[in-house]
Amino acid sequence: MRNALLFLSLTFSLHVCAQPAEQAQALYERALTAAKAGRLDSALVQVEQVLALNPSHGAGYKLRGDLHQREGRSEAALADYRKSEELAPNNARLYISRSALRISQGQHKTALKDCNTAIQLDPTDPDGYYNRGCALYLGGNIEGAKKDAEKAVKLKPDHADALYLSGVTKGELYQEEDALADIDAALKLKPTIPGGLMSMAVILYEGKHYEEAIERFTKVLATDTAERAAAHFYRGDCWYELDNKEKACEDYLIAMRMGEKDAVFIKKNYCDTDLKRIPKKPVKKKRKNMIEF
């Protein structure tokens, strides 16, 4: 009888101990769903409850770190990622998340270490290659970034951001046709990619497809406030190359008012004269396309 009571007591204790862990996991799943749906406040409340019930829930710390990162709380995010790494060091997605934060902070070398760890843990996850490609690109390694972007696209053909990165790197390497194809495919999948339209327009301009470039720069001017000065200047250059001085100067003058220094020279030495060509036209450096991580 005593042994039976002892067995019942042990079984009851195990059941009681299991309940908080089960509750924590159920809450974690709800928090994850809320986070994916963009309900960040709700997700944070739920994940706080997860960690109160189960302080050893490594994925919970990773999720809370992601929520902190999305709200711009970098230090809090890093603290949670460190705790998650202590509890669940083999979670590839943890290192992908932390690499994203480090890329956004400009810590490209540190981000590369996290990306490499993520790829070692899960070489089938395209985000590991995409993040590493972004870190390499922002660190000046265009060839390496191109290879990683292509690996990400091979693993996930509809990865819009990786397609865009692939296109940007090809544009940097003067592979204009392939660059345009990749950026076009990326924008069809995700029209809201920051700088996407501008990147395509610049590549068209650099490839001397001036009429198509004008159409793209016009779309940029209709939708993108951050790139307006540069778009007016480039569109002015397109009109200039098409021998339309009137339209070229309209854009150059707007660009000048917006702070484009080269446009000041062009106004004085071209727009305000009877000349048909710009004397000693300022050479615009090849534009580094924007990757907003």
C-alpha positions as CSV (number, residue, x, y, z in Angstrom):
1,M,0.0,0.0,0.0
2,R,2.8,2.3,0.9
3,N,4.5,1.6,-2.5
4,A,1.3,2.3,-4.3
5,L,0.8,5.6,-2.5
6,L,4.4,6.6,-3.3
7,F,3.9,5.8,-7.0
8,L,0.7,7.9,-7.0
9,S,2.5,10.8,-5.4
10,L,5.3,10.6,-7.9
11,T,2.9,10.4,-10.8
12,F,1.0,13.4,-9.5
13,S,4.2,15.4,-9.0
14,L,5.3,14.7,-12.6
15,H,1.9,15.7,-13.9
16,V,2.0,19.0,-12.0
17,C,5.5,19.7,-13.3
18,A,4.5,18.9,-16.9
19,Q,1.6,21.4,-16.9
20,P,3.6,24.7,-16.8
21,A,5.9,23.4,-19.7
22,E,2.8,22.4,-21.7
23,Q,1.1,25.7,-21.0
24,A,4.3,27.5,-22.0
25,Q,4.5,25.7,-25.3
26,A,0.9,26.4,-26.1
27,L,1.4,30.1,-25.3
28,Y,4.6,30.1,-27.4
29,E,2.7,28.8,-30.4
30,R,0.1,31.5,-30.0
31,A,2.8,34.2,-29.6
32,L,4.5,33.0,-32.8
33,T,1.2,33.1,-34.7
34,A,0.6,36.6,-33.4
35,A,4.1,37.8,-34.4
36,K,3.8,36.4,-37.9
37,A,0.5,38.2,-38.2
38,G,2.1,41.5,-37.2
39,R,0.4,41.7,-33.8
40,L,3.6,42.5,-32.0
41,D,2.2,43.8,-28.7
42,S,0.0,40.7,-28.3
43,A,3.0,38.5,-29.2
44,L,5.2,40.2,-26.6
45,V,2.6,39.8,-23.8
46,Q,2.3,36.1,-24.6
47,V,6.0,35.4,-24.9
48,E,6.6,37.1,-21.5
49,Q,4.1,34.6,-20.1
50,V,5.9,31.8,-21.8
51,L,9.2,32.8,-20.1
52,A,7.5,33.2,-16.7
53,L,6.2,29.7,-16.9
54,N,9.3,28.2,-18.4
55,P,12.5,30.3,-17.9
56,S,14.4,27.6,-19.9
57,H,12.4,28.1,-23.1
58,G,15.2,28.9,-25.6
59,A,12.9,29.5,-28.5
60,G,10.9,31.9,-26.3
61,Y,13.9,34.1,-25.8
62,K,14.7,34.0,-29.5
63,L,11.1,35.1,-30.3
64,R,11.2,37.9,-27.7
65,G,14.6,39.0,-29.2
66,D,12.9,39.1,-32.7
67,L,10.1,41.3,-31.3
68,H,12.6,43.6,-29.6
69,Q,14.5,43.8,-32.9
70,R,11.4,44.7,-34.9
71,E,10.6,47.5,-32.4
72,G,14.2,48.9,-32.6
73,R,15.3,47.7,-29.1
74,S,18.7,46.4,-30.1
75,E,20.3,45.9,-26.8
76,A,17.3,44.0,-25.4
77,A,17.2,41.9,-28.5
78,L,20.9,41.0,-28.2
79,A,20.5,40.1,-24.5
80,D,17.6,37.7,-25.5
81,Y,19.6,36.2,-28.3
82,R,22.5,35.5,-25.9
83,K,20.2,33.7,-23.5
84,S,18.6,31.7,-26.3
85,E,22.1,30.7,-27.5
86,E,22.9,29.4,-24.0
87,L,19.7,27.3,-23.9
88,A,19.3,26.2,-27.5
89,P,22.7,26.7,-29.4
90,N,21.7,24.5,-32.4
91,N,18.8,26.7,-33.6
92,A,19.9,28.0,-37.0
93,R,17.2,30.6,-37.1
94,L,18.6,32.3,-33.9
95,Y,21.8,33.1,-35.8
96,I,19.9,34.3,-38.8
97,S,18.0,36.7,-36.6
98,R,21.1,37.9,-34.8
99,S,23.0,38.4,-38.1
100,A,20.1,40.6,-39.3
101,L,20.4,42.8,-36.3
102,R,24.2,43.1,-36.7
103,I,23.9,43.9,-40.4
104,S,21.4,46.7,-39.6
105,Q,24.0,48.0,-37.1
106,G,26.8,47.9,-39.7
107,Q,28.6,45.1,-37.9
108,H,29.2,43.2,-41.1
109,K,32.1,41.0,-39.9
110,T,30.3,39.9,-36.7
111,A,27.2,39.2,-38.8
112,L,29.2,37.0,-41.1
113,K,30.1,34.8,-38.2
114,D,26.5,34.3,-37.3
115,C,25.6,33.6,-40.9
116,N,28.3,31.0,-41.2
117,T,27.0,29.3,-38.0
118,A,23.4,29.3,-39.4
119,I,24.5,27.8,-42.7
120,Q,26.6,25.1,-40.9
121,L,23.5,24.2,-38.8
122,D,21.1,24.3,-41.7
123,P,22.5,24.5,-45.2
124,T,19.0,24.3,-46.7
125,D,17.7,27.6,-45.2
126,P,17.9,30.3,-47.9
127,D,17.9,33.1,-45.4
128,G,21.3,32.2,-44.1
129,Y,22.8,32.7,-47.6
130,Y,20.7,35.8,-48.2
131,N,21.8,37.4,-44.9
132,R,25.5,36.5,-45.6
133,G,25.1,37.9,-49.1
134,C,23.8,41.2,-47.7
135,A,26.7,41.4,-45.2
136,L,29.2,40.7,-48.0
137,Y,27.6,43.3,-50.3
138,L,27.6,46.0,-47.6
139,G,31.1,45.1,-46.8
140,G,32.2,45.6,-50.4
141,N,32.5,41.9,-51.6
142,I,30.2,42.0,-54.6
143,E,31.2,38.7,-56.1
144,G,30.7,36.9,-52.8
145,A,27.3,38.6,-52.4
146,K,26.3,37.5,-55.9
147,K,27.1,33.9,-55.2
148,D,25.2,33.8,-51.9
149,A,22.2,35.6,-53.5
150,E,22.1,33.0,-56.2
151,K,22.4,30.1,-53.6
152,A,19.4,31.6,-51.8
153,V,17.4,31.9,-55.0
154,K,18.3,28.3,-55.9
155,L,16.9,27.1,-52.6
156,K,13.8,29.3,-52.8
157,P,13.1,30.6,-56.3
158,D,10.4,33.1,-55.0
159,H,12.7,34.7,-52.5
160,A,12.1,38.3,-53.6
161,D,14.8,39.9,-51.5
162,A,17.4,37.4,-52.7
163,L,16.4,38.0,-56.3
164,Y,16.8,41.7,-55.8
165,L,20.2,41.3,-54.2
166,S,21.2,39.1,-57.1
167,G,20.1,41.7,-59.5
168,V,21.9,44.5,-57.7
169,T,25.1,42.6,-57.6
170,K,24.9,41.8,-61.3
171,G,24.3,45.5,-62.0
172,E,27.5,46.3,-60.0
173,L,29.3,43.8,-62.2
174,Y,28.0,45.3,-65.4
175,Q,25.8,42.3,-66.2
176,E,22.9,44.6,-67.1
177,E,20.5,42.1,-68.8
178,D,20.7,39.5,-66.0
179,A,20.4,42.3,-63.4
180,L,17.3,43.7,-65.0
181,A,15.7,40.3,-65.2
182,D,16.3,39.5,-61.5
183,I,15.2,42.9,-60.3
184,D,12.1,42.8,-62.5
185,A,11.2,39.3,-61.1
186,A,11.8,40.5,-57.5
187,L,9.5,43.5,-58.0
188,K,6.8,41.3,-59.4
189,L,7.0,39.2,-56.2
190,K,7.4,42.2,-53.9
191,P,6.7,45.6,-55.4
192,T,7.5,47.4,-52.1
193,I,11.2,46.5,-52.1
194,P,12.9,49.8,-51.0
195,G,14.9,51.3,-53.9
196,G,13.8,48.6,-56.3
197,L,12.4,50.9,-59.0
198,M,15.4,53.2,-58.7
199,S,17.8,50.4,-59.0
200,M,16.2,49.2,-62.2
201,A,16.0,52.7,-63.6
202,V,19.7,53.3,-63.0
203,I,20.7,50.0,-64.6
204,L,18.6,50.9,-67.7
205,Y,20.3,54.3,-67.7
206,E,23.8,52.8,-67.4
207,G,22.9,50.4,-70.2
208,K,21.9,53.4,-72.4
209,H,18.3,52.3,-72.6
210,Y,17.3,56.0,-72.1
211,E,13.6,55.9,-73.0
212,E,12.9,52.9,-70.8
213,A,14.9,54.5,-68.0
214,I,12.8,57.7,-68.3
215,E,9.7,55.6,-67.7
216,R,11.2,54.1,-64.6
217,F,12.5,57.3,-63.2
218,T,9.1,58.8,-63.7
219,K,7.6,56.0,-61.6
220,V,10.2,56.6,-58.9
221,L,9.2,60.3,-58.8
222,A,5.6,59.3,-58.4
223,T,6.2,56.9,-55.5
224,D,9.6,57.5,-53.8
225,T,10.3,60.7,-51.8
226,A,13.8,59.6,-50.7
227,E,15.2,59.4,-54.3
228,R,13.6,62.4,-55.9
229,A,16.7,64.6,-56.4
230,A,18.7,61.7,-57.9
231,A,15.8,60.6,-60.1
232,H,15.4,64.1,-61.5
233,F,19.1,64.3,-62.3
234,Y,19.2,60.9,-63.9
235,R,16.1,61.6,-65.9
236,G,17.6,64.9,-67.0
237,D,20.7,63.0,-68.2
238,C,18.4,60.6,-70.2
239,W,16.7,63.6,-71.9
240,Y,20.1,65.1,-72.5
241,E,21.3,61.9,-74.2
242,L,18.2,61.9,-76.4
243,D,19.0,65.5,-77.4
244,N,16.0,67.1,-75.7
245,K,17.6,70.1,-74.0
246,E,14.3,71.6,-72.8
247,K,13.2,68.5,-70.9
248,A,16.7,67.8,-69.7
249,C,17.0,71.3,-68.1
250,E,13.6,71.0,-66.5
251,D,14.9,68.0,-64.6
252,Y,18.4,69.5,-63.9
253,L,16.9,72.6,-62.4
254,I,14.6,70.7,-60.1
255,A,17.6,68.5,-59.1
256,M,19.7,71.6,-58.4
257,R,17.0,73.0,-56.1
258,M,17.0,69.7,-54.3
259,G,20.7,69.8,-53.6
260,E,22.4,68.0,-56.6
261,K,25.7,69.8,-56.9
262,D,26.5,68.7,-60.4
263,A,23.3,70.3,-61.6
264,V,24.6,73.7,-60.5
265,F,27.4,73.4,-63.0
266,I,25.1,72.1,-65.8
267,K,22.6,75.0,-65.3
268,K,25.4,77.6,-65.6
269,N,27.3,76.1,-68.4
270,Y,24.5,74.5,-70.4
271,C,20.9,75.4,-69.5
272,D,21.7,79.2,-69.4
273,T,23.6,79.1,-72.7
274,D,22.9,78.3,-76.4
275,L,25.2,75.3,-76.3
276,K,23.8,72.0,-77.5
277,R,26.2,69.9,-75.4
278,I,27.5,70.2,-71.8
279,P,31.1,71.4,-71.8
280,K,33.3,69.0,-69.6
281,K,30.1,67.3,-68.3
282,P,30.6,66.2,-64.7
283,V,31.2,62.4,-64.7
284,K,28.7,60.8,-62.3
285,K,30.2,57.9,-60.4
286,K,28.7,54.5,-60.8
287,R,25.8,54.5,-58.3
288,K,25.9,51.8,-55.6
289,N,22.4,50.5,-55.6
290,M,20.5,50.5,-52.3
291,I,20.1,47.4,-50.2
292,E,17.8,48.2,-47.2
293,F,18.1,45.2,-44.8
